[in-house]
Amino acid sequence: MTGGANQGPLAGIRVLELTHMLAGPYCGMLLADLGAEVIKIEPPTGDIARRISPHSVGPHNAYFASLNRNKKSVVLDLADDDDRVRFHGLVKSARGLITNMRPSAIGKLGLTYDRLKAVNDRIVCVALTGYGLDGAFADKPAYDYIIQALVGIMAMTGEPDGPPVKTGYSAVDNSAGIMGALGLVAKIVGGRGGQVDVSLYDVMMSQLNYVAGAHLNAGEEPRRLAGGAHPYIVPAQVFETRDGYLALFITHDGFWQKFADEAEKPEWLTDARFATMAARTANRETVVAAIGELLKTDDTVNWVARLDPLGIVVAGVETLPHALAGDIVRRRRLVREIPVADATLRVVASPFKFSDFETGYRPPPFLGEHTESVLGEIVLAD
């Protein structure tokens, strides 16, 4: 399905999106994939994401296309009096508004619920900001990298003897986009308008849940463990094999017994340092070293072939290109194709699957592509 009406669970809900780059556009795209009519309101120069990638597919910038399918684009200059009137015309018919500007810009442009409720008291205004809409930190610059540094994610990522490391993708922006969509839908389900304040900092702190809980309640200091190991489960980490790397995650003693049997290591079932989960955690270095030596004796694919049928949680460490070309992506239909002028745009599919609805995939809008048609409806309605 690549076009036509997208009659998803959010069909009939109009959402205005005044965003740029990643967190806001991803939030809007999730809602558009679910059937909402998402109108991306852009300044005359357009979202900067239209120019950020060196790659293009036909007339579309690849970065922008990855975050803005299934939307409409309307150009408005909110510094212009007439365009503000037109914007308020759109607000009257909208149930949601998404922004990811600095709070000072959001306030200056009047994009809060307090400013817009006189136009439409049922609108839900979602503000995706770095540190919240108000307070001493509100207007500090906030990017994915900076938030990862500030909340402690970088400090706990990487090898113990290496430097702090960021995650391999934009975990903060994507997570904030998801939370923004959830907050907006929650308010709409509740039947009332209002302000939703989603801070990138707050989102990532909340995602540290059990790690933060261990420090708050037991004073445990987060630390980096070799191979990205789990703090409480052994073995649960990445190991080197003869030709690559293997992710191994043995959560209880039943699986440990199967692993030891397959490895032909009966002593691992009787040695007090190895026999139980608690013992393996207490003797982490000894256990990990022994497993590490064993796994280096065979190739990754062979270990997966041996352990996977036993129900042991195991996988080779794959590259993204390998994953995109793999069986799971193909069977789950996670790569879709959208015909565009003189080319085919390939996109990662929506993660939502429903028994009675299949997401449609329409190209990202050209700058201002829908200005005339959308604003024309306002004129006719008024």
Beta strands, then each sheet from edge to edge (+ up, - down):
strand 1: 14-18
strand 2: 37-42
strand 3: 56-57
strand 4: 60-61
strand 5: 71-75
strand 6: 96-99
strand 7: 124-129
strand 8: 194-199
strand 9: 236-240
strand 10: 245-249
strand 11: 313-316
strand 12: 335-340
strand 13: 343-348
sheet 1: 5+ 2+ 1+ 6+ 7+ 8+
sheet 2: 3+ 4-
sheet 3: 9+ 10- 11+
sheet 4: 12+ 13-
end
